[in-house]
Amino acid sequence: MKLAVRKLDGIHQVEASYKEGKAVVVYEPSTVSLEEIKAAIDKVGFKAELQSEEGLTQ
């Protein structure tokens, strides 16, 4: 799953816990959409849903 998401442009970081069934993805929203990330996860056989959205300030 991590590799499928990392292949997308605009992905900065992916941390996944298969044991907990959770992943955190840091991405550039102007480059890749949540729908594209979800589609990449679904394509490799996992179910993705947004649980929270946190913004980063730079």
N, C-alpha and C positions, 0 to 999 in steps of 0.2 A: 504494500500500500504506500509506504513512504517513498519508494522509488517512482511509482506512478505519479505522485503529486510533485515530487522534486523535478520531474521532467518538464513541468509547465513553466513557461516564462513568468517571471514576477514572483516566484516563490523564494522567500528568504530563509525559512527554517521550517522543519517538520519534526515534531517529537510525537511518537506514538507509543502507547502502552496497549499491547494486545491483551494482556491480563485484565486491565481495567476497561478495555473496549473504548478507549478515548484517544484522541489525537489533538494536538495544538499545531496550527499552521499559521505562520507569520508570512504575510504576502503583501504585494503592492496592488491595491484595488484598481489603480488606473491601468494595470497591465493584465490582470487575470481576475475573473469574477468568481464569486462563491459558487455559481452554477457550474463553472468549468472545473473547479476543485471537486465538487460533489460528483460530477460525471466521471472524473478520473478515478475516484475512490470506488464508485459503483461499478465501473468497468472491470475492476480486478476482483469483484465479488464481495465487497464489503458494503454495508449500508451506512450512509452518512447523513447526519442531520445537525443543524446549527444549534448549539446549546447556549452560547453567549458570544457577544461581540465586544471586544475591548480595543480601544484605539491607543496607539502609541504616539507620544509627542516627541518630535525631534528638534 
